[in-house]
């Protein structure tokens, strides 16, 4: 670790690693990729589970600000499982899968297919686990159903420009997380980076398409006031915003400025 601090990776080395990592995902079988994405959709639910447990335990006993902070720092657990366990999360691939396209080694059609497999696996996993969470939490008396309603209502209460802007910021942070993970090799360093970045997403209440999808589905299952017609636009805007955030603000900008610097 000391050596890494003295001789940190050059940006060109990080870009090269990101490009190779992105290419390796294209070379996997679609079934293998889908299973990994399905696993990520299941694993990310532990963030929702822990946030709901924290809300249940402390709601009414602490201030709203304290509650918000505690929930935010419960947010990273699912991401730690995914990053250290090497499962495929869509918001990490909004930039990773784009580098080979920017480098002319893959096509836009291949990019869309890869994104479709990963996003589909994440959403299916999230959809399935939502039914389990809304049963097991109340059944074990560790989650008040109102906790799921609280989390879902935070997602749907804004107008569409705000949701889109929020999702862009979340996608930007997730793309930056992927970039930073290439610079951090030790497990402790990687966990630290994951916690810092995802806690910012939680603290800001930003719209992450996969975590948010689970929160929304749980809300639909619990409350008749949270309907599919309210949820669907939020999901679509979250996906679009995450793509813009990770794709443009990380992949396109970093690829161009780093590759230009490397050319000199």
Secondary structure, 3 states (H helix, E strand, C coil): CHHHHHCCCCHHHHHHHHHHHHHHHHCCCHHHHHHHHHHHHHHCHHHHHHHHHHHHHHCCCCCHHHHHHHHHCCCCHHHHHHHHHCCCCHHHHHHHHHHHHHCCCCCHHHHHHHHHHHHHHHHHHHHHHHHHHHHHHHHCCCCCHHHHHHHHHHHHCCCHHHHHHHHHHHHHHHHHHHHHHHHCCCHHHHHHHHHHHHHHHHHHCCCCHHHHHHHHHHHHHHCCCCCHHHHHHHHHHHHHHHHHHHHHHHHHHHHHHHHHHHHC
